[in-house]
Amino acid sequence: MLSNELNECLTRVGPDTPMGKVLRRHWHPIAGVDELERSPTKPIRLLGEDLVLYRDKSGDYGLLDRHCAHRRADLSQGIVEQHGIRCFYHGWQYDATGQCTQQPFEEQVDPAGSLCARTRLKAYSVKPAGGMLWAYLGPFPAPELPDWEAFHWANGFVQVVFSEVPCNWLQAQENSIDPVHFEWTHANWSRRQRDDGAEYVPTHTKLNFEEFEHGFLYKRVCEDTSEEDPLWTIGRVCLWPHGFFLGDHFEWRVPIDDENMLSVTWSFIRVPRESEPYDQQHIPSWYSPIQDSQGNWITTHVINQDIVAWVGQGRITDRTRETLGASDRGIALLRRRLLDDIDAVEAGRDPKGVLRDPPPEGGLYLPSDHREFFLLGLPREAYLRHPKWGRLLTQFIFHAGQPEAVRAACEVATGVPMKRDGLIDL
């Protein structure tokens, strides 16, 4: 368990908080590239700050204080121009640096533009990668935007899924270094929802945690596996500071503010060899519901199940009341490393995971327990017979509410019909 003081230190994310300062040294996925193709402005709340994300007519992105410096009108309702965004209320215009570039009426009485020159909004950096838009809210020089190898894999259908979740980011990220929850939350619970007499799955017998450059690896052995299994020899990646890489998909837990987070999932579905070459021209993004029309938590899909576990701990988990056990060694490692990061930033150093060197061509490598499959693929019949990949080819197991257009596009890419929403098979 943690003291209340340390719990506050790890969970509060505002600009002047210890963890807020750490997280501002990292890039955060905040929207889908295609979202701003559909609508050029979007209100964003990130790390406790209210911002507007926009794409101007030249194709450049900006991320500014959401409220105009004049009389605080909402710039998410603004007018995008060839360069920058204009307030709809009185026409003040800003560029991507936050500098005011036009004040139409004021310029009539002040042709020198002295007020305009003195007017500037808070502005942050935005870059695209992997079909997502990423924001950096920290000091300069900015670190390199992580460019993961998976973003460059060929012959796959990619989709990005968002959910807004009413809880603190850390209790979600602790999920990324908690292998035992797979046994219960995603296997036993799913089975019991289908059949309340179902047998429990084989239990975990051995765990290990290893730190590396980009986070931690967790490794596990269950009653039906051995130390020859890739989940022990390779493991899975708790991606620093708020991500998770499971070979076929990434997850990020992006802090909206102290009590809310944005769940972001990047999913890669390898097409069968018969569908190669497949070159995806458009990466769709969509929002997944976390409650049904009656207000009940959705529990049919993997990340929806995780969300129920996260929000059930309260908006911010009271870690003073925990009872940790042997399976929580990874949780303790994660917390200690975050506290070390706080010390590093206070001392003027970079926290863990900040990249200062440009990524190599083809992206940064991360360990994956089935990387060969993603690179080489399988013929359709062998793919469908595979106990894991065959399931992922025929149903989207991670989030409920996949739009029909996205499902249809995936079917066209793979040549394989997909099941509609329902209780997923695990």
C-alpha positions as CSV (number, residue, x, y, z in Angstrom):
1,M,0.0,0.0,0.0
2,L,1.0,3.6,-0.4
3,S,0.7,6.6,1.9
4,N,-1.9,9.2,0.9
5,E,0.9,11.6,0.2
6,L,2.5,9.3,-2.4
7,N,-0.8,8.4,-3.9
8,E,-1.6,12.0,-4.5
9,C,1.9,12.5,-5.9
10,L,1.5,9.7,-8.5
11,T,-2.1,10.5,-9.5
12,R,-2.4,14.3,-9.8
13,V,-1.6,15.5,-13.3
14,G,-2.1,19.2,-13.4
15,P,0.7,21.5,-14.7
16,D,2.3,22.2,-11.4
17,T,2.1,18.7,-9.9
18,P,5.1,16.3,-9.7
19,M,3.5,13.6,-12.0
20,G,2.0,16.3,-14.3
21,K,5.5,17.6,-14.9
22,V,6.7,14.0,-15.7
23,L,3.9,13.3,-18.1
24,R,4.4,16.6,-19.9
25,R,7.8,15.2,-21.0
26,H,6.1,12.6,-23.1
27,W,4.0,12.5,-26.2
28,H,0.3,11.6,-25.9
29,P,-2.2,10.2,-28.5
30,I,-5.2,12.4,-28.4
31,A,-7.3,11.9,-31.5
32,G,-7.5,10.1,-34.8
33,V,-6.1,11.7,-37.9
34,D,-9.4,11.1,-39.7
35,E,-11.3,12.9,-37.0
36,L,-9.9,16.2,-38.2
37,E,-10.6,15.2,-41.8
38,R,-14.3,14.9,-40.8
39,S,-14.3,18.1,-38.7
40,P,-11.3,20.5,-38.6
41,T,-11.6,21.4,-34.9
42,K,-12.0,19.4,-31.8
43,P,-12.2,20.3,-28.1
44,I,-9.5,18.5,-26.1
45,R,-9.0,18.2,-22.4
46,L,-5.5,16.8,-21.6
47,L,-3.5,16.7,-18.3
48,G,-6.1,19.0,-16.8
49,E,-5.9,21.7,-19.5
50,D,-8.7,22.7,-21.9
51,L,-7.4,23.0,-25.4
52,V,-8.6,23.1,-29.0
53,L,-7.1,20.8,-31.6
54,Y,-7.4,21.9,-35.2
55,R,-6.2,21.3,-38.8
56,D,-6.0,24.4,-40.9
57,K,-6.6,24.6,-44.7
58,S,-2.9,24.1,-45.4
59,G,-3.0,20.8,-43.6
60,D,-1.0,21.9,-40.6
61,Y,-2.1,21.0,-37.0
62,G,-2.3,23.2,-34.0
63,L,-3.2,22.7,-30.3
64,L,-4.0,25.9,-28.4
65,D,-5.7,27.2,-25.3
66,R,-9.4,26.5,-26.0
67,H,-10.5,30.1,-25.1
68,C,-9.8,33.2,-27.2
69,A,-7.6,35.7,-25.5
70,H,-10.1,38.5,-26.3
71,R,-13.3,37.5,-24.3
72,R,-12.7,33.8,-23.8
73,A,-15.0,32.5,-26.6
74,D,-14.6,28.8,-27.4
75,L,-12.2,28.3,-30.2
76,S,-13.4,24.7,-30.8
77,Q,-16.2,26.5,-32.6
78,G,-13.6,28.6,-34.5
79,I,-13.1,29.1,-38.3
80,V,-10.0,27.4,-39.7
81,E,-8.1,29.6,-42.2
82,Q,-5.3,28.8,-44.6
83,H,-2.9,29.2,-41.7
84,G,-4.3,29.0,-38.2
85,I,-7.7,29.4,-36.6
86,R,-10.0,32.4,-36.2
87,C,-12.4,33.1,-33.3
88,F,-16.0,33.1,-34.5
89,Y,-16.9,35.8,-32.0
90,H,-14.8,38.8,-33.1
91,G,-12.5,37.4,-35.7
92,W,-9.2,37.3,-33.8
93,Q,-6.9,34.8,-35.5
94,Y,-4.0,32.7,-34.1
95,D,-1.3,30.6,-35.7
96,A,0.1,27.3,-34.4
97,T,2.5,29.0,-32.1
98,G,-0.4,30.7,-30.3
99,Q,0.5,34.2,-31.7
100,C,-2.4,36.4,-32.6
101,T,-2.0,37.3,-36.3
102,Q,-5.2,39.3,-36.9
103,Q,-7.6,41.5,-34.9
104,P,-9.9,42.9,-37.6
105,F,-11.5,45.8,-35.7
106,E,-8.6,46.7,-33.5
107,E,-6.5,47.1,-36.6
108,Q,-8.8,49.8,-37.8
109,V,-7.9,52.0,-34.8
110,D,-4.4,50.6,-34.3
111,P,-2.8,50.1,-37.7
112,A,0.5,49.2,-36.1
113,G,-1.1,46.2,-34.5
114,S,0.5,46.7,-31.1
115,L,-2.2,44.8,-29.3
116,C,-2.1,42.0,-31.8
117,A,1.7,41.7,-31.3
118,R,1.2,41.4,-27.5
119,T,-1.5,38.8,-27.7
120,R,-0.5,35.1,-27.5
121,L,-2.3,31.9,-26.5
122,K,-0.7,28.9,-24.9
123,A,0.2,26.5,-27.7
124,Y,1.5,22.9,-27.8
125,S,3.1,20.7,-30.5
126,V,1.1,18.2,-32.5
127,K,2.4,15.4,-34.8
128,P,0.7,12.5,-36.7
129,A,1.9,8.9,-36.3
130,G,0.1,5.5,-36.7
131,G,-3.2,7.1,-37.8
132,M,-3.2,9.2,-34.5
133,L,-2.5,12.8,-33.6
134,W,0.0,13.1,-30.7
135,A,0.5,16.1,-28.4
136,Y,3.5,17.3,-26.4
137,L,2.9,19.7,-23.5
138,G,6.3,19.9,-22.1
139,P,9.4,22.1,-22.2
140,F,11.7,22.4,-25.3
141,P,13.6,20.9,-26.9
142,A,10.8,18.4,-27.4
143,P,11.8,14.7,-27.4
144,E,11.4,12.5,-30.5
145,L,7.9,11.2,-31.1
146,P,8.0,7.4,-30.6
147,D,7.7,5.7,-34.0
148,W,7.1,2.0,-33.3
149,E,8.0,-0.7,-35.7
150,A,4.4,-1.9,-35.7
151,F,3.3,1.4,-37.3
152,H,5.3,0.3,-40.4
153,W,4.0,-3.3,-40.7
154,A,2.6,-4.1,-44.1
155,N,-0.5,-6.1,-45.1
156,G,-2.6,-5.2,-42.1
157,F,-5.9,-3.5,-41.3
158,V,-5.4,-0.9,-38.6
159,Q,-8.1,0.8,-36.6
160,V,-7.9,3.2,-33.6
161,V,-10.5,3.1,-30.8
162,F,-11.1,5.7,-28.1
163,S,-13.1,5.5,-24.9
164,E,-13.4,8.2,-22.2
165,V,-13.2,6.5,-18.9
166,P,-14.2,8.1,-15.5
167,C,-11.1,7.2,-13.5
168,N,-7.5,8.2,-12.9
169,W,-4.9,7.1,-15.5
170,L,-2.7,5.2,-13.0
171,Q,-5.1,2.5,-12.0
172,A,-5.5,1.7,-15.7
173,Q,-1.8,1.7,-16.4
174,E,-1.2,-0.7,-13.5
175,N,-3.3,-3.1,-15.5
176,S,-0.4,-3.2,-18.0
177,I,1.9,-4.9,-15.6
178,D,-0.7,-7.3,-14.0
179,P,-0.6,-10.6,-15.9
180,V,-2.9,-12.5,-13.4
181,H,-5.9,-10.4,-14.3
182,F,-5.9,-12.1,-17.7
183,E,-6.8,-15.4,-16.0
184,W,-9.7,-13.9,-14.1
185,T,-11.1,-10.8,-15.9
186,H,-10.8,-12.0,-19.5
187,A,-11.0,-15.8,-19.2
188,N,-12.8,-17.0,-16.1
189,W,-15.3,-14.1,-16.0
190,S,-16.1,-14.4,-19.8
191,R,-16.7,-18.1,-19.4
192,R,-18.9,-17.7,-16.4
193,Q,-20.9,-15.0,-18.2
194,R,-21.7,-17.5,-20.9
195,D,-22.1,-20.5,-18.6
196,D,-22.2,-20.1,-14.8
197,G,-21.0,-23.7,-14.4
198,A,-18.0,-23.4,-16.7
199,E,-14.6,-24.7,-15.4
200,Y,-11.9,-22.3,-14.4
201,V,-9.0,-21.9,-16.8
202,P,-5.5,-23.1,-15.9
203,T,-4.0,-20.9,-13.2
204,H,-0.7,-18.9,-13.2
205,T,2.2,-20.7,-11.6
206,K,5.1,-18.4,-12.2
207,L,5.7,-14.7,-12.9
208,N,8.7,-12.5,-13.7
209,F,9.2,-8.8,-14.4
210,E,12.2,-7.2,-16.2
211,E,12.9,-3.6,-16.9
212,F,14.2,-2.5,-20.3
213,E,14.7,0.7,-22.3
214,H,11.0,1.2,-23.2
215,G,9.3,0.1,-20.0
216,F,9.0,-3.4,-18.4
217,L,8.5,-6.9,-19.7
218,Y,6.2,-9.2,-17.7
219,K,6.5,-12.9,-18.2
220,R,4.2,-15.7,-17.1
221,V,3.8,-19.5,-17.0
222,C,0.4,-21.2,-16.5
223,E,-0.5,-24.8,-15.6
224,D,-1.0,-25.5,-19.3
225,T,2.2,-23.8,-20.6
226,S,5.9,-24.1,-19.8
227,E,9.0,-21.9,-19.8
228,E,9.3,-22.7,-23.6
229,D,6.2,-20.6,-24.2
230,P,6.7,-17.2,-25.8
231,L,4.8,-15.6,-22.9
232,W,7.8,-16.6,-20.8
233,T,10.7,-16.4,-23.2
234,I,9.6,-13.0,-24.7
235,G,6.8,-11.7,-22.6
236,R,4.7,-8.6,-23.0
237,V,5.5,-4.9,-22.8
238,C,4.3,-2.4,-20.2
239,L,5.2,0.5,-22.4
240,W,6.5,3.6,-20.6
241,P,4.9,5.7,-19.2
242,H,1.3,4.9,-19.9
243,G,1.1,2.3,-22.6
244,F,0.8,-1.5,-23.2
245,F,2.0,-3.5,-26.2
246,L,0.6,-7.0,-26.7
247,G,2.0,-7.9,-30.1
248,D,-1.1,-7.2,-32.1
249,H,-2.2,-4.0,-30.5
250,F,-1.2,-1.0,-28.4
251,E,-3.2,0.5,-25.5
252,W,-2.5,3.9,-24.0
253,R,-4.1,5.4,-20.8
254,V,-4.0,9.2,-21.5
255,P,-4.8,11.4,-18.5
256,I,-7.7,13.8,-19.3
257,D,-7.4,15.2,-15.8
258,D,-7.1,13.7,-12.3
259,E,-10.4,11.8,-12.4
260,N,-10.8,10.9,-16.1
261,M,-8.7,9.3,-18.8
262,L,-8.8,8.5,-22.5
263,S,-8.4,4.9,-23.4
264,V,-6.7,4.6,-26.8
265,T,-6.3,1.3,-28.7
266,W,-4.3,0.8,-31.9
267,S,-5.2,-2.6,-33.5
268,F,-3.4,-4.4,-36.3
269,I,-5.2,-7.3,-38.0
270,R,-2.9,-9.1,-40.4
271,V,-4.6,-10.0,-43.7
272,P,-4.3,-13.6,-45.0
273,R,-1.6,-14.2,-47.7
274,E,-4.3,-14.6,-50.3
275,S,-5.3,-10.9,-49.7
276,E,-1.7,-9.6,-50.1
277,P,-0.5,-7.1,-51.1
278,Y,-2.9,-5.0,-49.0
279,D,-2.1,-1.3,-48.7
280,Q,-4.4,0.5,-46.3
281,Q,-5.1,4.0,-47.6
282,H,-7.2,5.2,-44.6
283,I,-7.0,4.3,-40.9
284,P,-10.4,4.7,-39.3
285,S,-10.9,5.8,-35.7
286,W,-14.0,5.5,-33.6
287,Y,-15.3,5.8,-30.1
288,S,-16.4,2.8,-28.2
289,P,-19.2,3.0,-25.6
290,I,-18.5,1.8,-22.0
291,Q,-22.1,1.7,-20.8
292,D,-25.3,0.5,-22.5
293,S,-28.5,2.5,-23.0
294,Q,-29.6,1.5,-19.4
295,G,-26.4,2.8,-17.9
296,N,-25.0,-0.7,-17.2
297,W,-21.3,-1.3,-17.8
298,I,-20.5,-3.2,-21.0
299,T,-18.6,-6.4,-20.2
300,T,-18.6,-8.3,-23.5
301,H,-15.2,-7.2,-24.8
302,V,-11.7,-7.3,-23.5
303,I,-11.0,-3.6,-22.8
304,N,-14.6,-3.0,-21.7
305,Q,-13.9,-5.7,-19.1
306,D,-10.7,-3.9,-18.0
307,I,-12.7,-0.6,-17.8
308,V,-15.1,-2.2,-15.3
309,A,-12.2,-3.2,-13.1
310,W,-10.7,0.3,-13.3
311,V,-13.8,2.4,-12.6
312,G,-14.8,0.0,-9.8
313,Q,-11.8,1.3,-7.8
314,G,-13.2,4.8,-7.7
315,R,-12.2,7.9,-9.5
316,I,-8.8,7.7,-7.9
317,T,-7.9,4.4,-6.2
318,D,-7.3,4.8,-2.4
319,R,-4.0,2.9,-2.3
320,T,-3.8,3.4,1.5
321,R,-6.3,0.6,1.8
322,E,-4.7,-2.0,-0.5
323,T,-3.5,-5.4,0.4
324,L,-0.8,-6.3,-2.1
325,G,0.4,-9.8,-2.7
326,A,3.1,-11.7,-4.6
327,S,1.4,-11.2,-7.9
328,D,1.7,-7.4,-7.5
329,R,5.5,-7.2,-7.7
330,G,5.1,-5.5,-11.1
331,I,2.8,-2.9,-9.6
332,A,5.4,-2.1,-7.0
333,L,8.1,-1.8,-9.7
334,L,6.0,0.5,-11.8
335,R,5.3,2.8,-8.8
336,R,8.9,3.0,-7.7
337,R,10.0,3.8,-11.3
338,L,7.4,6.6,-11.5
339,L,8.6,8.1,-8.2
340,D,12.2,7.9,-9.6
341,D,11.0,9.8,-12.7
342,I,9.6,12.5,-10.5
343,D,13.0,12.8,-8.8
344,A,14.7,12.9,-12.2
345,V,12.5,15.7,-13.5
346,E,13.0,17.7,-10.3
347,A,16.7,17.4,-10.8
348,G,16.5,18.6,-14.4
349,R,16.9,15.2,-16.1
350,D,14.7,13.3,-18.6
351,P,12.4,10.7,-17.1
352,K,12.4,7.1,-18.4
353,G,11.2,6.5,-21.9
354,V,12.0,9.9,-23.3
355,L,13.7,9.5,-26.7
356,R,16.3,12.0,-27.8
357,D,17.7,10.2,-30.8
358,P,15.7,10.0,-34.0
359,P,14.0,6.5,-34.4
360,P,15.6,4.2,-37.0
361,E,14.1,3.7,-40.4
362,G,11.3,1.3,-40.0
363,G,10.5,2.2,-36.5
364,L,11.6,1.2,-33.0
365,Y,11.5,-2.5,-32.2
366,L,9.5,-3.8,-29.3
367,P,9.4,-7.5,-28.2
368,S,6.4,-9.4,-29.5
369,D,5.5,-13.0,-28.7
370,H,4.3,-13.6,-32.3
371,R,6.3,-11.0,-34.4
372,E,7.0,-13.5,-37.1
373,F,3.3,-13.9,-37.8
374,F,2.8,-10.2,-38.2
375,L,5.7,-10.0,-40.6
376,L,5.0,-13.1,-42.7
377,G,1.3,-13.9,-42.2
378,L,-0.5,-17.2,-42.9
379,P,-2.6,-18.7,-45.7
380,R,-6.3,-18.2,-45.0
381,E,-7.1,-21.7,-44.0
382,A,-4.1,-22.0,-41.6
383,Y,-5.0,-18.6,-40.2
384,L,-8.6,-19.6,-39.5
385,R,-7.4,-22.8,-37.8
386,H,-5.0,-21.0,-35.5
387,P,-6.3,-21.0,-31.9
388,K,-5.5,-17.3,-31.3
389,W,-5.2,-15.5,-34.7
390,G,-8.2,-17.2,-36.2
391,R,-10.4,-15.8,-33.5
392,L,-9.0,-12.3,-34.0
393,L,-9.6,-12.5,-37.7
394,T,-13.3,-13.2,-37.3
395,Q,-14.3,-10.9,-34.4
396,F,-13.1,-7.6,-33.0
397,I,-12.6,-8.6,-29.4
398,F,-11.2,-5.5,-27.8
399,H,-14.0,-2.9,-27.8
400,A,-17.8,-3.0,-28.1
401,G,-19.6,-0.9,-30.7
402,Q,-17.4,-1.3,-33.8
403,P,-19.1,0.7,-36.5
404,E,-20.6,-1.2,-39.4
405,A,-18.5,0.7,-41.9
406,V,-15.2,-0.2,-40.1
407,R,-16.3,-3.9,-39.8
408,A,-17.1,-3.9,-43.5
409,A,-13.8,-2.3,-44.5
410,C,-12.0,-5.0,-42.4
411,E,-13.9,-7.7,-44.2
412,V,-12.9,-6.3,-47.6
413,A,-9.3,-6.2,-46.5
414,T,-9.1,-9.8,-45.1
415,G,-11.7,-11.5,-47.3
416,V,-13.2,-13.1,-44.2
417,P,-16.6,-12.3,-42.7
418,M,-16.6,-11.0,-39.1
419,K,-19.1,-11.6,-36.3
420,R,-21.1,-8.7,-35.1
421,D,-21.0,-7.4,-31.5
422,G,-21.9,-9.9,-28.9
423,L,-20.2,-11.7,-26.1
424,I,-16.7,-12.3,-27.5
425,D,-15.0,-15.8,-27.4
426,L,-12.0,-16.0,-25.1
